[in-house]
Each structure stands twice: as C-alpha cells, then as structure tokens.
Amino acid sequence: MNVPLTKIILARHGATEWNTQRRYLGHTDQPLNELGRKQAKELGSALAHFHLDAIYCSDLRRARETACEVQRAVCGAGRTQPPLIADARLRETDFGWIEGLTYEEAMARFPEEMTRWYEQIETRTPPGGKESLSDVRSRVCHFMKEVSGQDYGRILIVTHGGVINSWLAHIGKKPFWENPLRHGEWTECEGQEVRESE
C-alpha cells in the first residue's frame, strides 16, 4: 500500500569550526566541532521519539555526522532504526573562491564580484562558484519531488542553511534571507507542500 508522505522534518547540521568563525562553508568537507557534536546530540534527543521512516542527509561530513547522531538516538529510544541515505543534491552551494573567507575578507578581495553576486543572487553564482540560488533551488525541488513519491509517512532531512532557506522560500514559508534555523535546529513541513510546489 502506498503511504502518502505527510511530514518532512528539516534540520540544520551542527556547527563546524568555520561556522563558528562565520566563514563561507560550502563544499569544503569539515567535521563537526565540539559545539556541533553537542548540537547534534541535542537534535537527536529532540527527535528520538518521532516515528521516522527514513533519514536523508547531505553527503558532506557535517550533515552525515549530525544525521548519524539522530539515527542513534532513535534506536536508543527503542524505535526501529530508520535507513540513512546520503544525497549530494542536499549539499550546500559551492562558494568557489570565497570558501573559507569571512564576509569582510571576501569583500576586501573580490569587491566587485561580491557586490554583483548579492545584487543578483537569484541568477549569479558566488565568485568562482558554479551555482546560483536558482540552481540550488532547482536541485532541491528535484530531490523533494523524488522523495515525495516514496512510501514514507514522515522523513527527516539533515542539510544546510542555504538548502533549507531555498526550500522554505520556494513553498512560501520564509523569505530566503530570513534564516529560520540555527545549527542543530529543526522545523516541520507538510508533505503536501511538496506536491503543491510542483
């Protein structure tokens, strides 16, 4: 029997060193730092008693480590272990030349490119990057459409701030720049919103 997807939990991964230093962190594959591991454990505690049919995550280490912590917490609460599936479509955008830089450092090194990017973020890539905001939204929507066709009632998606903001803006929940989630936080959406957004 096909079970309709009714709930999607979106969670932001725990913090890394670059996150705490407020540096652009896109495809650079950093692990969680001490704070991030604490946030991941707290996220696991918060979600341990949810019935999760599956956990999806970005294939980057910080998201996988966070997702594994939730999976362990679910098992520790005596529930069936949900499968954990990593998917590159849930990656943060590639920030190109400015990966590892703070906003101030990036503006000092690439003032014209940074200004143009922020003024035309829907269609322009970060300096040296490969995806615009529109490109990120497109791959996230493709993923959401695909996962909505699976036999799931509730799933968890552990991913990045840009991915979460892109999806919430797409379904009309929050403007992109109104960052709703800090590291280790989560929000729940109706699965029907996936179908309505197609």
C-alpha positions as a Markdown table, in Angstrom:
| # | Residue | x | y | z |
|---|---|---|---|---|
| 1 | Met | 0.0 | 0.0 | 0.0 |
| 2 | Asn | 1.3 | 3.4 | -0.9 |
| 3 | Val | 1.6 | 5.6 | 2.3 |
| 4 | Pro | 1.4 | 9.3 | 1.5 |
| 5 | Leu | 4.3 | 11.5 | 2.7 |
| 6 | Thr | 2.6 | 13.7 | 5.4 |
| 7 | Lys | 5.5 | 15.3 | 7.3 |
| 8 | Ile | 9.0 | 16.5 | 6.4 |
| 9 | Ile | 11.4 | 17.5 | 9.2 |
| 10 | Leu | 14.1 | 19.8 | 8.0 |
| 11 | Ala | 17.2 | 20.0 | 10.3 |
| 12 | Arg | 20.3 | 22.0 | 10.0 |
| 13 | His | 23.6 | 20.2 | 10.8 |
| 14 | Gly | 25.6 | 21.0 | 13.8 |
| 15 | Ala | 28.4 | 23.6 | 13.7 |
| 16 | Thr | 31.9 | 23.3 | 12.4 |
| 17 | Glu | 35.0 | 25.5 | 13.2 |
| 18 | Trp | 34.4 | 27.6 | 10.1 |
| 19 | Asn | 30.7 | 28.0 | 11.0 |
| 20 | Thr | 31.7 | 29.4 | 14.5 |
| 21 | Gln | 34.2 | 31.7 | 12.8 |
| 22 | Arg | 31.4 | 32.9 | 10.3 |
| 23 | Arg | 33.3 | 31.7 | 7.2 |
| 24 | Tyr | 31.7 | 30.7 | 4.0 |
| 25 | Leu | 31.5 | 26.9 | 4.1 |
| 26 | Gly | 30.0 | 25.3 | 1.1 |
| 27 | His | 31.5 | 22.0 | -0.4 |
| 28 | Thr | 34.5 | 22.1 | 2.0 |
| 29 | Asp | 34.1 | 18.9 | 3.9 |
| 30 | Gln | 34.6 | 19.8 | 7.6 |
| 31 | Pro | 33.6 | 17.7 | 10.6 |
| 32 | Leu | 31.5 | 18.9 | 13.5 |
| 33 | Asn | 33.4 | 20.7 | 16.2 |
| 34 | Glu | 32.7 | 20.2 | 19.9 |
| 35 | Leu | 29.8 | 22.6 | 19.8 |
| 36 | Gly | 28.4 | 20.9 | 16.7 |
| 37 | Arg | 28.6 | 17.5 | 18.3 |
| 38 | Lys | 26.7 | 18.8 | 21.3 |
| 39 | Gln | 24.0 | 20.3 | 18.9 |
| 40 | Ala | 23.8 | 17.0 | 17.1 |
| 41 | Lys | 23.2 | 15.1 | 20.3 |
| 42 | Glu | 20.5 | 17.6 | 21.4 |
| 43 | Leu | 18.8 | 17.3 | 18.0 |
| 44 | Gly | 18.9 | 13.5 | 18.4 |
| 45 | Ser | 17.3 | 13.8 | 21.8 |
| 46 | Ala | 14.6 | 16.2 | 20.4 |
| 47 | Leu | 13.7 | 13.7 | 17.6 |
| 48 | Ala | 14.3 | 10.4 | 19.3 |
| 49 | His | 10.6 | 9.6 | 19.9 |
| 50 | Phe | 9.4 | 10.6 | 16.4 |
| 51 | His | 8.5 | 7.8 | 14.1 |
| 52 | Leu | 10.9 | 8.4 | 11.1 |
| 53 | Asp | 10.5 | 6.2 | 8.0 |
| 54 | Ala | 13.9 | 7.5 | 6.7 |
| 55 | Ile | 16.6 | 10.0 | 7.3 |
| 56 | Tyr | 18.1 | 11.8 | 4.3 |
| 57 | Cys | 21.2 | 13.9 | 4.6 |
| 58 | Ser | 23.7 | 15.9 | 2.5 |
| 59 | Asp | 26.8 | 13.7 | 1.7 |
| 60 | Leu | 29.1 | 16.3 | 3.4 |
| 61 | Arg | 30.6 | 15.1 | 6.7 |
| 62 | Arg | 29.0 | 17.7 | 9.0 |
| 63 | Ala | 25.5 | 16.7 | 7.8 |
| 64 | Arg | 26.2 | 12.9 | 7.9 |
| 65 | Glu | 27.6 | 13.1 | 11.4 |
| 66 | Thr | 24.5 | 15.0 | 12.6 |
| 67 | Ala | 22.2 | 12.5 | 10.9 |
| 68 | Cys | 24.0 | 9.6 | 12.4 |
| 69 | Glu | 23.5 | 11.1 | 15.9 |
| 70 | Val | 19.8 | 11.3 | 15.3 |
| 71 | Gln | 19.7 | 7.7 | 14.0 |
| 72 | Arg | 21.5 | 6.5 | 17.1 |
| 73 | Ala | 19.1 | 8.4 | 19.4 |
| 74 | Val | 16.1 | 6.9 | 17.6 |
| 75 | Cys | 17.5 | 3.4 | 18.1 |
| 76 | Gly | 18.3 | 4.2 | 21.7 |
| 77 | Ala | 14.6 | 5.2 | 22.3 |
| 78 | Gly | 13.6 | 1.7 | 21.2 |
| 79 | Arg | 12.2 | 2.6 | 17.8 |
| 80 | Thr | 13.0 | 0.9 | 14.5 |
| 81 | Gln | 16.2 | 2.2 | 13.0 |
| 82 | Pro | 15.3 | 4.3 | 10.0 |
| 83 | Pro | 17.6 | 4.0 | 6.9 |
| 84 | Leu | 20.1 | 6.8 | 6.5 |
| 85 | Ile | 20.6 | 7.9 | 2.9 |
| 86 | Ala | 23.2 | 10.5 | 1.8 |
| 87 | Asp | 22.3 | 12.5 | -1.3 |
| 88 | Ala | 24.6 | 15.1 | -3.0 |
| 89 | Arg | 21.6 | 17.1 | -4.1 |
| 90 | Leu | 21.3 | 18.2 | -0.4 |
| 91 | Arg | 24.7 | 19.8 | -0.4 |
| 92 | Glu | 25.3 | 23.5 | 0.4 |
| 93 | Thr | 26.2 | 25.6 | -2.6 |
| 94 | Asp | 29.8 | 25.7 | -3.8 |
| 95 | Phe | 31.1 | 29.1 | -2.7 |
| 96 | Gly | 34.1 | 29.0 | -5.1 |
| 97 | Trp | 36.9 | 31.5 | -4.4 |
| 98 | Ile | 35.4 | 32.7 | -1.1 |
| 99 | Glu | 35.2 | 29.3 | 0.6 |
| 100 | Gly | 36.9 | 29.7 | 4.0 |
| 101 | Leu | 36.7 | 33.5 | 3.9 |
| 102 | Thr | 34.6 | 35.7 | 6.2 |
| 103 | Tyr | 32.2 | 38.2 | 4.5 |
| 104 | Glu | 34.7 | 41.0 | 5.3 |
| 105 | Glu | 37.6 | 39.1 | 3.8 |
| 106 | Ala | 35.6 | 38.2 | 0.7 |
| 107 | Met | 34.5 | 41.8 | 0.2 |
| 108 | Ala | 38.1 | 43.0 | 0.5 |
| 109 | Arg | 39.4 | 40.5 | -2.0 |
| 110 | Phe | 36.6 | 40.5 | -4.5 |
| 111 | Pro | 34.6 | 43.7 | -4.0 |
| 112 | Glu | 33.0 | 43.9 | -7.5 |
| 113 | Glu | 32.2 | 40.1 | -7.8 |
| 114 | Met | 30.7 | 40.0 | -4.3 |
| 115 | Thr | 28.6 | 43.1 | -4.9 |
| 116 | Arg | 27.2 | 41.7 | -8.2 |
| 117 | Trp | 26.5 | 38.4 | -6.6 |
| 118 | Tyr | 24.5 | 39.8 | -3.7 |
| 119 | Glu | 22.6 | 42.2 | -6.1 |
| 120 | Gln | 21.7 | 39.3 | -8.5 |
| 121 | Ile | 21.8 | 36.3 | -6.2 |
| 122 | Glu | 18.9 | 34.5 | -8.0 |
| 123 | Thr | 20.9 | 34.2 | -11.3 |
| 124 | Arg | 24.5 | 34.9 | -10.5 |
| 125 | Thr | 27.0 | 32.5 | -8.9 |
| 126 | Pro | 29.2 | 33.3 | -6.0 |
| 127 | Pro | 32.7 | 34.5 | -7.1 |
| 128 | Gly | 34.3 | 31.4 | -8.7 |
| 129 | Gly | 31.3 | 29.2 | -7.8 |
| 130 | Lys | 29.1 | 27.0 | -10.0 |
| 131 | Glu | 25.5 | 27.5 | -8.8 |
| 132 | Ser | 23.2 | 30.5 | -8.5 |
| 133 | Leu | 20.4 | 30.5 | -5.9 |
| 134 | Ser | 18.0 | 29.4 | -8.7 |
| 135 | Asp | 20.3 | 26.4 | -9.5 |
| 136 | Val | 20.3 | 25.3 | -5.8 |
| 137 | Arg | 16.5 | 25.6 | -5.6 |
| 138 | Ser | 16.1 | 23.5 | -8.8 |
| 139 | Arg | 18.2 | 20.6 | -7.5 |
| 140 | Val | 16.4 | 20.7 | -4.1 |
| 141 | Cys | 13.0 | 20.7 | -5.7 |
| 142 | His | 14.0 | 17.7 | -7.9 |
| 143 | Phe | 15.1 | 15.9 | -4.7 |
| 144 | Met | 11.8 | 16.8 | -2.9 |
| 145 | Lys | 9.7 | 15.7 | -5.8 |
| 146 | Glu | 11.5 | 12.3 | -6.0 |
| 147 | Val | 11.3 | 11.6 | -2.3 |
| 148 | Ser | 7.7 | 12.5 | -2.1 |
| 149 | Gly | 7.0 | 9.5 | -4.3 |
| 150 | Gln | 8.4 | 7.1 | -1.8 |
| 151 | Asp | 6.4 | 5.1 | 0.7 |
| 152 | Tyr | 7.0 | 7.3 | 3.7 |
| 153 | Gly | 4.8 | 9.0 | 6.3 |
| 154 | Arg | 7.5 | 11.1 | 8.0 |
| 155 | Ile | 11.1 | 11.7 | 7.0 |
| 156 | Leu | 14.0 | 13.7 | 8.4 |
| 157 | Ile | 16.3 | 15.7 | 6.1 |
| 158 | Val | 19.6 | 16.9 | 7.6 |
| 159 | Thr | 21.1 | 19.5 | 5.4 |
| 160 | His | 22.5 | 23.1 | 5.2 |
| 161 | Gly | 21.2 | 26.6 | 5.8 |
| 162 | Gly | 21.1 | 27.6 | 2.1 |
| 163 | Val | 19.2 | 24.4 | 1.1 |
| 164 | Ile | 16.7 | 24.9 | 3.9 |
| 165 | Asn | 16.2 | 28.5 | 3.1 |
| 166 | Ser | 15.8 | 27.8 | -0.6 |
| 167 | Trp | 13.1 | 25.2 | 0.1 |
| 168 | Leu | 11.1 | 27.3 | 2.7 |
| 169 | Ala | 11.2 | 30.3 | 0.3 |
| 170 | His | 10.0 | 28.1 | -2.5 |
| 171 | Ile | 7.0 | 26.8 | -0.7 |
| 172 | Gly | 6.2 | 30.3 | 0.6 |
| 173 | Lys | 7.2 | 29.8 | 4.3 |
| 174 | Lys | 10.0 | 32.3 | 4.7 |
| 175 | Pro | 11.9 | 34.8 | 2.5 |
| 176 | Phe | 15.3 | 33.4 | 1.7 |
| 177 | Trp | 17.3 | 35.9 | 3.7 |
| 178 | Glu | 15.2 | 35.3 | 6.8 |
| 179 | Asn | 17.3 | 32.5 | 8.1 |
| 180 | Pro | 14.9 | 30.4 | 10.3 |
| 181 | Leu | 17.2 | 27.8 | 11.7 |
| 182 | Arg | 20.4 | 27.9 | 13.7 |
| 183 | His | 22.8 | 24.9 | 13.7 |
| 184 | Gly | 21.2 | 21.9 | 15.2 |
| 185 | Glu | 17.6 | 23.3 | 15.0 |
| 186 | Trp | 14.7 | 21.8 | 13.1 |
| 187 | Thr | 11.3 | 22.6 | 11.6 |
| 188 | Glu | 8.4 | 20.5 | 10.2 |
| 189 | Cys | 6.6 | 21.0 | 6.9 |
| 190 | Glu | 3.6 | 19.2 | 5.5 |
| 191 | Gly | 4.4 | 16.7 | 2.8 |
| 192 | Gln | 1.5 | 18.0 | 0.7 |
| 193 | Glu | 3.6 | 21.1 | 0.2 |
| 194 | Val | 6.0 | 19.1 | -2.0 |
| 195 | Arg | 3.2 | 18.2 | -4.4 |
| 196 | Glu | 1.7 | 21.7 | -4.4 |
| 197 | Ser | 5.0 | 23.2 | -5.3 |
| 198 | Glu | 5.5 | 21.2 | -8.5 |
